[in-house]
Amino acid sequence: MAARSMKPTVGATHWDQPGLRIQHRAFRSALELRYQVYCVECSFLSPDNYPDGVESDEHDNAAEHFYAFDSQQDLVGYVRLVRPDADQRFPFQSHCTTSANGVKLPAPGRAAEISRLMLRCDYRRQRGIQLAGVAGGQACAVAPGVRRDDATNVLLTLYRQMYAYSRANDISHWYAAMERPLARSLKRMNIAFQSIGPQTDYYGPVAPYLASLQEVEAQVGANDPALLAWLQQTERRSATPGFAKKTRLAQVCHPSELAL
């Protein structure tokens, strides 16, 4: 991906605040997208358990939620950051075994787990994979007129929001359970996660990974300073869904073989 090509990618992005969710359009749209991916496209969860067509769980109230919209104000990407529970554990630890192999794990209070990372079906490639412990979706044809590099843009936009929130809230590390091809694709963008355990079946075949934000900053800054500058741009925060000035989705980033 050429550093000079990085540009803002979507009509609007923002992160949510706890307690201001289900009645708001963005979060409701995210729960509907989660239902579509988890219950309909991938059959990870039974649709019968979600008769309202939304998928939610016990981690939502303790998570920060991030969104990406297209120029029509439709949700095209979503992710959440989950903080440790009362026992100082993360959701992935109920499914994955960690064997750090000399990697020093952070204090739970300074870490967050990337969870439910997903793009809308028409933004994913035909060969779907897992995104950070969450379904990238089953085989899904890219709709006419939708470029695969738009998917990369949306993914990076979500990561930029998580990065801004993490830096503002003293989060130094991210955990993620993801498929190995996604970890390799992120590494090519200098967003390197280190494997900390074996592969297991956690909504598909995934392994636990850990990323130090300090190391990510150093790698991106050394290899792609324009991307680091873009990541560090101030993100807009909103307690209710509001939309910035509409822009066309940028069609500038090379897909880098990111199998979305």
Backbone as CSV, one residue per row, in Angstrom:
resi,resn,N_x,N_y,N_z,CA_x,CA_y,CA_z,C_x,C_y,C_z
1,MET,0.843,-1.183,0.000,0.000,0.000,0.000,0.878,1.232,0.000
2,ALA,0.715,2.120,-0.930,1.556,3.300,-0.989,1.147,4.282,0.086
3,ALA,2.134,4.818,0.803,1.830,5.744,1.878,1.095,6.978,1.362
4,ARG,1.480,7.475,0.220,0.872,8.693,-0.295,-0.585,8.509,-0.671
5,SER,-1.061,7.259,-0.704,-2.425,7.017,-1.158,-3.435,7.051,-0.030
6,MET,-2.988,7.104,1.243,-3.926,7.027,2.340,-4.765,8.296,2.414
7,LYS,-6.083,8.137,2.421,-7.009,9.252,2.551,-8.172,8.792,3.416
8,PRO,-8.906,9.746,4.038,-10.133,9.359,4.736,-11.046,8.617,3.773
9,THR,-11.795,7.650,4.292,-12.418,6.700,3.387,-13.931,6.686,3.378
10,VAL,-14.576,7.180,4.405,-16.013,6.984,4.471,-16.694,8.287,4.832
11,GLY,-18.020,8.272,4.665,-18.777,9.471,4.942,-18.686,9.927,6.379
12,ALA,-18.611,9.001,7.308,-18.519,9.380,8.712,-18.084,8.184,9.539
13,THR,-17.418,8.448,10.615,-17.104,7.422,11.604,-17.233,8.036,12.980
14,HIS,-17.526,7.216,13.948,-17.500,7.672,15.332,-17.538,6.474,16.242
15,TRP,-17.226,6.683,17.529,-17.424,5.603,18.475,-18.549,5.948,19.427
16,ASP,-19.101,4.943,20.022,-20.305,5.045,20.825,-19.956,5.221,22.290
17,GLN,-20.925,5.612,23.084,-20.768,5.690,24.528,-21.711,4.711,25.202
18,PRO,-21.270,4.024,26.293,-22.155,3.090,26.993,-23.423,3.787,27.456
19,GLY,-24.523,3.061,27.395,-25.786,3.584,27.884,-26.573,4.394,26.873
20,LEU,-26.033,4.589,25.665,-26.711,5.407,24.662,-26.833,4.626,23.364
21,ARG,-27.323,3.386,23.430,-27.098,2.484,22.318,-28.331,2.058,21.535
22,ILE,-29.122,1.150,22.118,-30.045,0.377,21.298,-31.026,1.268,20.543
23,GLN,-31.367,2.445,21.100,-32.319,3.309,20.422,-31.678,4.106,19.307
24,HIS,-30.386,4.026,19.173,-29.701,4.835,18.190,-29.446,4.042,16.914
25,ARG,-29.476,4.753,15.816,-29.426,4.113,14.516,-28.140,3.318,14.305
26,ALA,-26.996,3.908,14.661,-25.724,3.253,14.368,-25.613,1.914,15.085
27,PHE,-25.907,1.905,16.377,-25.761,0.665,17.125,-26.792,-0.364,16.690
28,ARG,-28.003,0.071,16.434,-29.023,-0.852,15.934,-28.581,-1.457,14.600
29,SER,-28.030,-0.645,13.716,-27.543,-1.158,12.436,-26.413,-2.155,12.636
30,ALA,-25.555,-1.889,13.638,-24.454,-2.805,13.922,-24.977,-4.153,14.404
31,LEU,-25.982,-4.138,15.273,-26.549,-5.395,15.755,-27.227,-6.168,14.620
32,GLU,-27.836,-5.448,13.691,-28.443,-6.108,12.534,-27.368,-6.715,11.635
33,LEU,-26.250,-5.989,11.460,-25.150,-6.539,10.666,-24.564,-7.767,11.339
34,ARG,-24.403,-7.721,12.648,-23.907,-8.884,13.388,-24.837,-10.083,13.216
35,TYR,-26.128,-9.850,13.257,-27.088,-10.930,13.023,-26.929,-11.498,11.621
36,GLN,-26.800,-10.619,10.635,-26.668,-11.072,9.259,-25.441,-11.950,9.084
37,VAL,-24.306,-11.535,9.663,-23.058,-12.271,9.496,-23.055,-13.547,10.329
38,TYR,-23.383,-13.444,11.608,-23.247,-14.580,12.516,-24.349,-15.615,12.356
39,CYS,-25.580,-15.114,12.136,-26.711,-16.039,12.128,-27.111,-16.483,10.730
40,VAL,-27.011,-15.591,9.749,-27.497,-15.897,8.409,-26.377,-16.397,7.500
41,GLU,-25.296,-15.609,7.380,-24.245,-15.952,6.426,-23.353,-17.088,6.901
42,CYS,-23.025,-17.112,8.190,-22.039,-18.080,8.682,-22.618,-19.165,9.572
43,SER,-23.841,-18.989,10.039,-24.504,-19.988,10.889,-23.709,-20.303,12.150
44,PHE,-22.995,-19.306,12.676,-22.303,-19.503,13.945,-23.299,-19.545,15.104
45,LEU,-24.367,-18.776,14.969,-25.414,-18.705,15.985,-26.753,-19.006,15.336
46,SER,-27.667,-19.538,16.115,-28.973,-19.894,15.570,-29.865,-18.666,15.445
47,PRO,-30.438,-18.421,14.269,-31.365,-17.291,14.125,-32.555,-17.393,15.069
48,ASP,-32.917,-18.611,15.469,-34.056,-18.793,16.361,-33.849,-18.105,17.707
49,ASN,-32.592,-17.917,18.093,-32.303,-17.269,19.376,-32.328,-15.748,19.298
50,TYR,-32.529,-15.231,18.081,-32.521,-13.781,17.886,-33.711,-13.390,17.011
51,PRO,-34.932,-13.560,17.532,-36.135,-13.349,16.709,-36.309,-11.911,16.234
52,ASP,-35.653,-10.957,16.884,-35.780,-9.559,16.484,-34.810,-9.182,15.360
53,GLY,-33.973,-10.153,14.942,-33.044,-9.865,13.864,-31.858,-9.024,14.266
54,VAL,-31.514,-9.021,15.560,-30.323,-8.334,16.046,-29.542,-9.296,16.922
55,GLU,-28.228,-9.209,16.866,-27.368,-10.082,17.678,-26.630,-9.241,18.698
56,SER,-26.813,-9.588,19.964,-26.150,-8.886,21.051,-25.719,-9.910,22.081
57,ASP,-24.781,-9.523,22.944,-24.338,-10.442,23.989,-23.978,-9.675,25.253
58,GLU,-23.484,-10.413,26.240,-23.223,-9.829,27.554,-22.046,-8.866,27.568
59,HIS,-21.270,-8.815,26.486,-20.098,-7.941,26.470,-20.398,-6.549,25.916
60,ASP,-21.568,-6.347,25.348,-21.838,-5.078,24.679,-21.823,-3.880,25.614
61,ASN,-22.373,-4.032,26.812,-22.451,-2.891,27.717,-21.090,-2.446,28.224
62,ALA,-20.113,-3.341,28.207,-18.775,-3.007,28.685,-17.808,-2.717,27.551
63,ALA,-18.328,-2.605,26.347,-17.474,-2.417,25.167,-17.641,-1.023,24.592
64,GLU,-16.647,-0.602,23.824,-16.756,0.591,23.003,-17.011,0.136,21.570
65,HIS,-17.909,0.829,20.900,-18.366,0.402,19.583,-17.963,1.434,18.540
66,PHE,-17.507,0.941,17.385,-16.975,1.800,16.333,-17.646,1.454,15.003
67,TYR,-17.870,2.479,14.168,-18.660,2.301,12.967,-17.990,2.965,11.777
68,ALA,-18.280,2.458,10.601,-17.880,3.109,9.357,-19.089,3.134,8.430
69,PHE,-19.339,4.302,7.838,-20.495,4.488,6.976,-20.033,4.853,5.567
70,ASP,-20.873,4.547,4.588,-20.583,5.001,3.234,-21.207,6.377,3.024
71,SER,-21.102,6.890,1.803,-21.580,8.243,1.540,-23.103,8.348,1.554
72,GLN,-23.787,7.191,1.582,-25.244,7.189,1.726,-25.666,7.025,3.189
73,GLN,-24.697,7.099,4.103,-24.929,6.983,5.541,-25.364,5.577,5.950
74,ASP,-25.033,4.586,5.136,-25.321,3.197,5.476,-24.097,2.574,6.136
75,LEU,-24.335,1.748,7.128,-23.249,1.089,7.840,-22.579,0.061,6.941
76,VAL,-21.250,0.145,6.808,-20.512,-0.815,5.987,-19.451,-1.561,6.790
77,GLY,-19.149,-1.107,8.011,-18.160,-1.784,8.838,-18.392,-1.503,10.303
78,TYR,-17.993,-2.462,11.116,-18.231,-2.351,12.571,-17.180,-3.155,13.315
79,VAL,-16.841,-2.672,14.503,-15.977,-3.414,15.416,-16.218,-2.880,16.827
80,ARG,-15.869,-3.682,17.820,-15.939,-3.209,19.202,-14.639,-3.563,19.910
81,LEU,-14.324,-2.813,20.950,-13.220,-3.112,21.848,-13.806,-3.506,23.188
82,VAL,-13.469,-4.708,23.646,-13.992,-5.223,24.908,-12.912,-5.126,25.970
83,ARG,-13.232,-4.544,27.101,-12.312,-4.450,28.221,-12.452,-5.688,29.112
84,PRO,-11.504,-5.949,30.002,-11.585,-7.140,30.853,-12.788,-7.092,31.788
85,ASP,-13.301,-8.287,32.123,-14.449,-8.355,33.016,-13.999,-8.251,34.476
86,ALA,-14.920,-8.510,35.389,-14.618,-8.376,36.815,-13.519,-9.326,37.258
87,ASP,-13.354,-10.430,36.550,-12.288,-11.389,36.857,-11.017,-11.111,36.059
88,GLN,-10.974,-9.960,35.395,-9.809,-9.546,34.607,-9.523,-10.504,33.451
89,ARG,-10.590,-10.985,32.823,-10.461,-11.878,31.684,-11.166,-11.279,30.479
90,PHE,-10.734,-11.745,29.295,-11.304,-11.290,28.035,-12.111,-12.419,27.407
91,PRO,-13.054,-12.092,26.511,-13.882,-13.145,25.895,-13.072,-14.246,25.221
92,PHE,-11.990,-13.902,24.524,-11.238,-14.926,23.790,-10.641,-15.971,24.715
93,GLN,-10.415,-15.632,25.981,-9.784,-16.563,26.912,-10.703,-17.705,27.313
94,SER,-11.991,-17.588,27.008,-12.912,-18.697,27.255,-12.853,-19.737,26.140
95,HIS,-12.174,-19.417,25.045,-12.128,-20.304,23.888,-10.720,-20.656,23.447
96,CYS,-9.763,-19.754,23.677,-8.401,-19.934,23.172,-7.431,-20.200,24.318
97,THR,-6.415,-20.979,24.021,-5.334,-21.234,24.966,-4.138,-20.367,24.591
98,THR,-3.587,-19.676,25.567,-2.421,-18.837,25.298,-1.150,-19.553,25.740
99,SER,-0.133,-19.440,24.926,1.201,-19.940,25.250,2.174,-18.916,24.707
100,ALA,2.477,-17.927,25.519,3.108,-16.703,25.054,4.512,-16.910,24.497
101,ASN,5.194,-17.991,24.873,6.539,-18.264,24.350,7.482,-17.076,24.534
102,GLY,7.514,-16.591,25.775,8.412,-15.491,26.091,7.815,-14.111,25.909
103,VAL,6.618,-14.009,25.341,5.969,-12.715,25.181,5.352,-12.298,26.515
104,LYS,5.683,-11.108,26.968,5.137,-10.605,28.219,3.749,-10.039,27.965
105,LEU,2.753,-10.616,28.610,1.386,-10.153,28.434,1.154,-8.893,29.257
106,PRO,0.365,-7.968,28.746,0.132,-6.714,29.468,-0.789,-6.912,30.661
107,ALA,-0.784,-5.952,31.560,-1.776,-5.941,32.636,-3.158,-5.840,32.011
108,PRO,-4.144,-6.611,32.480,-5.459,-6.608,31.832,-6.055,-5.211,31.679
109,GLY,-5.849,-4.351,32.654,-6.426,-3.014,32.592,-5.866,-2.143,31.499
110,ARG,-4.743,-2.547,30.908,-4.133,-1.759,29.834,-4.322,-2.423,28.465
111,ALA,-5.231,-3.364,28.390,-5.472,-4.078,27.145,-6.963,-4.081,26.811
112,ALA,-7.261,-4.388,25.561,-8.637,-4.543,25.097,-8.640,-5.592,24.004
113,GLU,-9.774,-6.272,23.865,-9.903,-7.291,22.817,-10.699,-6.747,21.640
114,ILE,-10.118,-6.866,20.448,-10.846,-6.537,19.223,-11.867,-7.644,18.971
115,SER,-13.117,-7.266,18.823,-14.192,-8.252,18.775,-15.257,-7.833,17.765
116,ARG,-15.888,-8.820,17.156,-16.985,-8.603,16.208,-16.574,-7.671,15.053
117,LEU,-15.350,-7.781,14.617,-14.896,-6.994,13.472,-15.491,-7.575,12.195
118,MET,-16.213,-6.752,11.446,-16.867,-7.262,10.242,-17.161,-6.139,9.265
119,LEU,-17.235,-6.522,8.003,-17.646,-5.633,6.934,-18.921,-6.177,6.310
120,ARG,-19.706,-5.273,5.771,-20.909,-5.691,5.061,-20.534,-6.594,3.890
121,CYS,-21.425,-7.495,3.513,-21.113,-8.550,2.550,-20.539,-8.019,1.249
122,ASP,-21.084,-6.929,0.729,-20.636,-6.443,-0.570,-19.278,-5.757,-0.502
123,TYR,-18.714,-5.601,0.686,-17.373,-5.041,0.829,-16.323,-6.118,1.064
124,ARG,-16.730,-7.369,1.060,-15.785,-8.439,1.298,-15.441,-9.137,-0.003
125,ARG,-14.285,-9.781,-0.025,-13.878,-10.530,-1.196,-14.664,-11.828,-1.284
126,GLN,-14.561,-12.488,-2.411,-15.306,-13.730,-2.602,-14.843,-14.815,-1.650
127,ARG,-13.556,-14.819,-1.321,-13.039,-15.850,-0.421,-12.990,-15.271,0.985
128,GLY,-14.065,-15.458,1.784,-14.147,-14.852,3.093,-13.225,-15.509,4.093
129,ILE,-12.777,-14.701,5.076,-11.985,-15.215,6.181,-12.478,-14.583,7.474
130,GLN,-11.884,-15.028,8.577,-12.239,-14.475,9.867,-11.573,-13.125,10.086
131,LEU,-12.297,-12.201,10.646,-11.750,-10.891,10.969,-11.702,-10.754,12.481
132,ALA,-10.509,-10.867,13.048,-10.289,-10.633,14.470,-11.251,-11.424,15.345
133,GLY,-11.381,-12.693,15.071,-12.227,-13.540,15.891,-13.676,-13.505,15.488
134,VAL,-13.959,-12.839,14.393,-15.329,-12.690,13.951,-15.417,-13.034,12.481
135,ALA,-16.568,-13.469,12.048,-16.707,-13.944,10.679,-16.507,-12.844,9.677
136,GLY,-15.673,-13.108,8.722,-15.623,-12.272,7.538,-16.772,-12.626,6.619
137,GLY,-17.396,-13.743,6.847,-18.564,-14.126,6.068,-18.268,-15.265,5.116
138,GLN,-19.298,-15.950,4.724,-19.144,-16.997,3.740,-18.895,-16.383,2.366
139,ALA,-18.697,-17.231,1.371,-18.439,-16.735,0.024,-19.511,-15.729,-0.372
140,CYS,-19.052,-14.576,-0.804,-19.990,-13.514,-1.119,-19.444,-12.734,-2.289
141,ALA,-20.158,-12.675,-3.375,-19.679,-11.957,-4.545,-19.651,-10.463,-4.271
142,VAL,-18.650,-9.786,-4.792,-18.573,-8.340,-4.671,-19.558,-7.724,-5.649
143,ALA,-20.384,-6.818,-5.147,-21.411,-6.226,-5.992,-20.792,-5.372,-7.088
144,PRO,-21.453,-5.247,-8.229,-20.923,-4.409,-9.305,-20.671,-2.993,-8.811
145,GLY,-19.530,-2.432,-9.172,-19.199,-1.070,-8.794,-18.522,-0.939,-7.456
146,VAL,-18.435,-2.018,-6.674,-17.771,-1.975,-5.374,-16.356,-2.494,-5.533
147,ARG,-15.369,-1.678,-5.219,-13.974,-2.059,-5.370,-13.484,-2.734,-4.097
148,ARG,-12.637,-3.761,-4.271,-12.129,-4.463,-3.106,-11.228,-3.580,-2.256
149,ASP,-10.581,-2.566,-2.860,-9.753,-1.700,-2.053,-10.582,-0.814,-1.141
150,ASP,-11.864,-0.604,-1.459,-12.745,0.078,-0.523,-12.833,-0.703,0.782
151,ALA,-12.832,-2.033,0.695,-12.868,-2.850,1.903,-11.638,-2.589,2.762
152,THR,-10.467,-2.493,2.153,-9.259,-2.187,2.902,-9.367,-0.825,3.560
153,ASN,-9.901,0.155,2.847,-10.085,1.484,3.411,-10.982,1.448,4.646
154,VAL,-12.098,0.747,4.544,-13.029,0.677,5.662,-12.370,-0.007,6.857
155,LEU,-11.645,-1.094,6.597,-10.960,-1.797,7.677,-9.963,-0.875,8.380
156,LEU,-9.176,-0.133,7.602,-8.207,0.780,8.205,-8.898,1.911,8.961
157,THR,-10.039,2.354,8.480,-10.783,3.386,9.186,-11.232,2.895,10.558
158,LEU,-11.681,1.661,10.636,-12.068,1.095,11.926,-10.856,0.990,12.854
159,TYR,-9.715,0.559,12.309,-8.511,0.485,13.131,-8.085,1.871,13.606
160,ARG,-8.260,2.883,12.776,-7.882,4.228,13.197,-8.740,4.687,14.374
161,GLN,-10.024,4.372,14.343,-10.896,4.734,15.462,-10.473,4.017,16.745
162,MET,-10.186,2.715,16.618,-9.753,1.967,17.803,-8.448,2.518,18.355
163,TYR,-7.552,2.885,17.445,-6.261,3.444,17.864,-6.459,4.756,18.621
164,ALA,-7.302,5.648,18.097,-7.554,6.924,18.756,-8.158,6.710,20.139
165,TYR,-9.132,5.829,20.225,-9.754,5.562,21.525,-8.748,4.956,22.495
166,SER,-7.947,4.024,22.021,-6.991,3.347,22.892,-5.961,4.322,23.449
167,ARG,-5.444,5.195,22.595,-4.460,6.160,23.057,-5.058,7.145,24.054
168,ALA,-6.335,7.459,23.901,-7.000,8.390,24.819,-7.372,7.736,26.144
169,ASN,-7.335,6.403,26.197,-7.798,5.695,27.392,-6.750,4.742,27.954
170,ASP,-5.488,5.016,27.692,-4.365,4.290,28.288,-4.403,2.798,27.986
171,ILE,-4.851,2.443,26.795,-4.800,1.058,26.333,-3.531,0.891,25.515
172,SER,-2.661,0.000,25.950,-1.362,-0.156,25.294,-1.284,-1.374,24.393
173,HIS,-2.224,-2.318,24.533,-2.172,-3.564,23.761,-3.570,-3.960,23.306
174,TRP,-3.596,-4.641,22.158,-4.827,-5.240,21.654,-4.670,-6.752,21.586
175,TYR,-5.684,-7.463,22.062,-5.810,-8.891,21.791,-6.759,-9.071,20.603
176,ALA,-6.568,-10.132,19.864,-7.492,-10.477,18.784,-7.378,-11.964,18.512
177,ALA,-8.498,-12.595,18.234,-8.501,-13.980,17.758,-8.838,-13.917,16.282
178,MET,-7.888,-14.292,15.432,-8.090,-14.114,13.999,-7.473,-15.255,13.204
179,GLU,-7.888,-15.349,11.959,-7.267,-16.311,11.062,-5.877,-15.812,10.677
180,ARG,-4.995,-16.760,10.419,-3.605,-16.410,10.111,-3.453,-15.569,8.851
181,PRO,-4.246,-15.798,7.786,-4.100,-14.931,6.607,-4.367,-13.458,6.910
182,LEU,-5.319,-13.178,7.794,-5.571,-11.786,8.147,-4.388,-11.203,8.915
183,ALA,-3.814,-11.985,9.818,-2.638,-11.511,10.557,-1.501,-11.182,9.594
184,ARG,-1.318,-12.014,8.564,-0.265,-11.746,7.585,-0.578,-10.487,6.774
185,SER,-1.841,-10.288,6.422,-2.214,-9.106,5.661,-2.001,-7.836,6.479
186,LEU,-2.360,-7.873,7.749,-2.138,-6.717,8.607,-0.651,-6.434,8.770
187,LYS,0.139,-7.486,8.852,1.590,-7.308,8.971,2.150,-6.597,7.762
188,ARG,1.620,-6.900,6.575,2.084,-6.218,5.368,1.773,-4.729,5.420
189,MET,0.782,-4.349,6.223,0.465,-2.938,6.424,1.161,-2.380,7.662
190,ASN,2.109,-3.160,8.211,2.890,-2.774,9.390,2.066,-2.722,10.660
191,ILE,0.904,-3.356,10.644,0.102,-3.525,11.857,0.306,-4.974,12.287
192,ALA,1.363,-5.196,13.055,1.809,-6.561,13.330,1.251,-7.076,14.651
193,PHE,0.564,-8.203,14.576,0.114,-8.939,15.750,1.016,-10.161,15.923
194,GLN,1.321,-10.504,17.155,2.163,-11.664,17.441,1.311,-12.810,17.961
195,SER,1.508,-13.990,17.406,0.762,-15.163,17.842,1.116,-15.509,19.277
196,ILE,0.094,-15.766,20.088,0.339,-16.120,21.493,-0.363,-17.421,21.870
197,GLY,-0.699,-18.237,20.888,-1.350,-19.502,21.206,-1.704,-20.282,19.963
198,PRO,-2.106,-21.536,20.129,-2.440,-22.389,18.990,-3.802,-22.070,18.407
199,GLN,-4.020,-22.561,17.210,-5.297,-22.379,16.544,-6.373,-23.199,17.217
200,THR,-7.577,-22.634,17.260,-8.714,-23.332,17.843,-9.969,-22.935,17.081
201,ASP,-11.087,-23.573,17.386,-12.352,-23.258,16.728,-13.122,-22.274,17.593
202,TYR,-13.055,-21.006,17.232,-13.736,-19.934,17.958,-14.423,-19.095,16.896
203,TYR,-15.648,-19.466,16.530,-16.314,-18.920,15.359,-15.427,-19.111,14.136
204,GLY,-14.962,-20.337,13.951,-14.067,-20.658,12.859,-12.652,-20.878,13.363
205,PRO,-11.739,-21.313,12.486,-10.371,-21.636,12.901,-9.535,-20.370,13.096
206,VAL,-9.295,-19.995,14.337,-8.548,-18.775,14.638,-7.513,-19.074,15.714
207,ALA,-6.562,-18.164,15.857,-5.551,-18.246,16.905,-5.513,-16.918,17.642
208,PRO,-5.104,-16.922,18.917,-5.014,-15.656,19.655,-3.750,-14.893,19.286
209,TYR,-3.896,-13.581,19.170,-2.783,-12.699,18.832,-2.756,-11.523,19.788
210,LEU,-1.585,-10.874,19.852,-1.400,-9.693,20.689,-0.609,-8.654,19.901
211,ALA,-1.020,-7.391,19.995,-0.291,-6.295,19.356,0.006,-5.222,20.386
212,SER,1.236,-4.743,20.398,1.635,-3.591,21.201,1.459,-2.342,20.357
213,LEU,0.691,-1.379,20.839,0.488,-0.167,20.062,1.783,0.622,19.906
214,GLN,2.652,0.542,20.885,3.938,1.219,20.765,4.747,0.619,19.623
215,GLU,4.736,-0.702,19.514,5.468,-1.350,18.429,4.814,-1.073,17.083
216,VAL,3.487,-1.023,17.047,2.800,-0.702,15.800,3.177,0.703,15.352
217,GLU,3.197,1.646,16.270,3.586,3.014,15.932,4.999,3.055,15.351
218,ALA,5.912,2.330,15.993,7.300,2.328,15.519,7.409,1.724,14.124
219,GLN,6.709,0.612,13.886,6.781,-0.050,12.591,6.153,0.798,11.492
220,VAL,4.971,1.337,11.768,4.304,2.160,10.761,5.102,3.436,10.521
221,GLY,5.600,4.045,11.596,6.362,5.271,11.436,7.623,5.077,10.621
222,ALA,8.283,3.923,10.772,9.521,3.658,10.035,9.259,3.302,8.586
223,ASN,8.171,2.606,8.314,7.931,2.076,6.973,6.886,2.827,6.165
224,ASP,6.008,3.550,6.852,4.911,4.218,6.159,4.488,5.446,6.966
225,PRO,5.339,6.487,7.041,5.032,7.642,7.892,3.740,8.344,7.535
226,ALA,3.359,8.335,6.251,2.093,8.967,5.880,0.908,8.216,6.472
227,LEU,1.001,6.891,6.521,-0.062,6.107,7.141,-0.139,6.402,8.629
228,LEU,1.005,6.529,9.310,0.994,6.860,10.735,0.346,8.222,10.964
229,ALA,0.672,9.190,10.126,0.059,10.514,10.264,-1.450,10.435,10.092
230,TRP,-1.890,9.611,9.135,-3.333,9.429,8.924,-3.991,8.757,10.126
231,LEU,-3.335,7.738,10.668,-3.883,7.054,11.840,-4.014,7.989,13.030
232,GLN,-3.110,8.948,13.130,-3.081,9.837,14.275,-3.925,11.086,14.101
233,GLN,-4.634,11.200,12.975,-5.566,12.310,12.824,-6.655,12.199,13.873
234,THR,-7.110,13.331,14.359,-8.141,13.349,15.392,-9.429,12.775,14.847
235,GLU,-9.992,11.803,15.590,-11.274,11.216,15.208,-12.408,11.993,15.846
236,ARG,-13.503,12.057,15.136,-14.697,12.707,15.640,-15.415,11.767,16.592
237,ARG,-15.805,12.281,17.759,-16.540,11.470,18.729,-17.953,11.998,18.861
238,SER,-18.914,11.086,18.935,-20.304,11.482,19.025,-21.045,10.517,19.915
239,ALA,-21.887,11.045,20.814,-22.692,10.185,21.674,-23.907,9.655,20.940
240,THR,-24.311,10.345,19.896,-25.418,9.887,19.076,-24.959,9.858,17.637
241,PRO,-25.553,8.984,16.829,-25.114,8.914,15.447,-25.305,10.249,14.737
242,GLY,-24.233,10.810,14.286,-24.266,12.015,13.478,-23.325,11.792,12.320
243,PHE,-23.503,12.484,11.253,-22.728,12.188,10.066,-21.990,13.420,9.594
244,ALA,-20.710,13.226,9.320,-19.891,14.311,8.819,-20.251,14.600,7.367
245,LYS,-19.612,15.606,6.824,-19.823,15.928,5.427,-19.577,14.698,4.559
246,LYS,-20.481,14.437,3.673,-20.385,13.232,2.857,-19.208,13.321,1.892
247,THR,-18.532,12.208,1.745,-17.469,12.107,0.752,-17.635,10.799,0.012
248,ARG,-17.130,10.749,-1.183,-17.146,9.491,-1.916,-16.116,8.554,-1.321
249,LEU,-16.431,7.273,-1.324,-15.448,6.305,-0.851,-14.184,6.417,-1.691
250,ALA,-13.052,6.555,-1.011,-11.781,6.653,-1.724,-11.489,5.343,-2.428
251,GLN,-10.931,5.426,-3.607,-10.562,4.243,-4.374,-9.079,4.329,-4.683
252,VAL,-8.283,4.389,-3.593,-6.870,4.684,-3.775,-5.955,3.614,-3.210
253,CYS,-6.412,2.821,-2.263,-5.531,1.851,-1.600,-5.492,0.533,-2.377
254,HIS,-4.325,0.009,-2.508,-4.202,-1.317,-3.108,-4.745,-2.346,-2.129
255,PRO,-5.492,-3.346,-2.589,-6.074,-4.324,-1.665,-5.061,-5.142,-0.906
256,SER,-3.813,-5.186,-1.345,-2.744,-5.906,-0.624,-3.104,-7.356,-0.326
257,GLU,-3.932,-7.931,-1.196,-4.339,-9.328,-1.042,-5.054,-9.582,0.283
258,LEU,-5.684,-8.528,0.823,-6.428,-8.690,2.062,-7.704,-9.441,1.747
259,ALA,-7.804,-10.643,2.279,-8.924,-11.530,1.911,-10.120,-11.239,2.776
260,LEU,-10.878,-10.226,2.427,-12.053,-9.867,3.206,-13.297,-10.521,2.621
